[in-house]
């Protein structure tokens, strides 16, 4: 399936493709286009839009697109992914929903990737997915230790 979102990725538009490819659609193909072109290109390419205002797989209230994907595809049964969603949410928003301590580090890492002179959003995603693999491993370990809100919270 084809998936489409806005160009110039940072947090949610790297986390969502990682989540989609790993847990929803292993054959996923991603397109990154100017924000004003997303819906027209989605229709033309028969692609699923995400992290765009007004779409099902976008921000709703204080929840981010990653969380919308977790809910839509029944992934909230995986507590490690739920914790990862809290971290992504805090890095992608004002962090007032969960006040997730790990989010500040993820935000800094995502900003750093934007300054490494990758040619396009596909290259940033390819390089940065190792961060999400590591964060997911961290989240699995936190769940194993019964720390469902992360290492820095009760």
N, C-alpha and C positions, 0 to 999 in steps of 0.2 A: 504494500500500500504506500501511497505518497502522503507525506505530511508537510505542512507549510507554516511558516511563521515569519516574523519580522527579522530583518538583517541586523547586524552589529550585536551579536549575542553577548551575554554577560553571565547571569546566574540561571534563571529559569529556562532560558532558551538553550542552555547546555544540559542542565539537569533533566529536562523533559525528553530530549532526544535519547539521552542515556537510558532513562527509564523505559521509554517506548521500545527501544532496540533490545534491551535486556529482558523485559517482562511482558511486553504487549505484542510486538510485531518484529520478529528477528530479521525480516526482509525489508524493513522500513527504509524508505528513501526520503531524504529531507531537502526542502527548498527553503532558502532564506532570501526574502525579497523586501523592497521598501514597504513600510507599513501601509501606505496608501494602496498598494497593489495586492496585498495578501488575499482579499476576498475574490477579486477578479481572477487572479492566478489560481486560487483554490478551485474555482468553478471550471476554469479552462483545463487544469491538470487532473481534475477529479481527486483533489487532495484534501486531507483533513486539516483544517486550520487549528492552531493552538497558540496560546499566549498572545492572543489578540483580543482587544476589547470587544465584548458582546458575543463571544463564542462559548460553546459549552465547555471546552477545555481551556478556559481562561481564568482570570482572577474573578472570584466571587466573594464579596464582602472583604474580609481580611485574609482569605485563603488564596494561595497562589495557584498557578496552572499545574504545577507538579501534583498538588493535592487534588485538583479536579481530575487528573488522570488516574490517580490512586483510586478515587471513588468510582469513576466510570468503569474501570476495568477490574473491580473487585480486589484490588491489591491492599486494601486496608486490613485484611486478615493477616498481613505480614507486619508484625510490630517493628521490625528493623526498618522497613520502608516507611512506616508512619513516622518513626523518629527522624529518618532522613528527610522526610517532608517537612518536619518542624524546623530543621536546620536550613533547608533550602528556603522555606518561607521567610525566616528571619533575615537571611542574606539578601533576599529579593525585595523585601518590604521594609517597613520601619521597625520591624521586630517587636511590635507591641502585642501581637496575638499570643506568642509563647514566651517571649523574652529568652530566646534560646542562646546560651552563651557561645556555642560553637559557631554561630552564624557570622560573627564578626570576622573570624578567620577565613571562612569560605568567601565572604565578600571581598576581602583583601586579595585572596588567591585569584578570584575571578577577574578582578581589576588588573592584577599583574599579567594575566594571560593576554589581556587586551593590548598590552604594551610590549609584547614579544615579537611584533612584526610578522605575524602570520598573514598569509595572503588573503584568506577569506574565512568565513564562519565555519566551513567544513573542516578546515585545518585546525581552528581553535577547538572545535568539538573533539576531533580525533586526539589532539594532544591532552585536552583537559579531562577526558573520560577516566583516566587513571585516578584522578582525584576523587571522582565519584565511586570508583571501585573501592578505593581506600576508605572513604567515608561510609560506604555500605558495610565493609568489614568491621569498622569501628562500631557502627550501629548494631550489627549482629552481636558483637561482644558485649555491648551495653545491655542488650536484651538478655543475653545469657547470664549476666550479673544482676539481672532484675532492676536495672537502672533505666526504666522506660522513658525517662526524660533526659537522658544523657549523663555524662560523667560529672557535670558541674551543677547538677540540680538534685534535689531530694526526690 
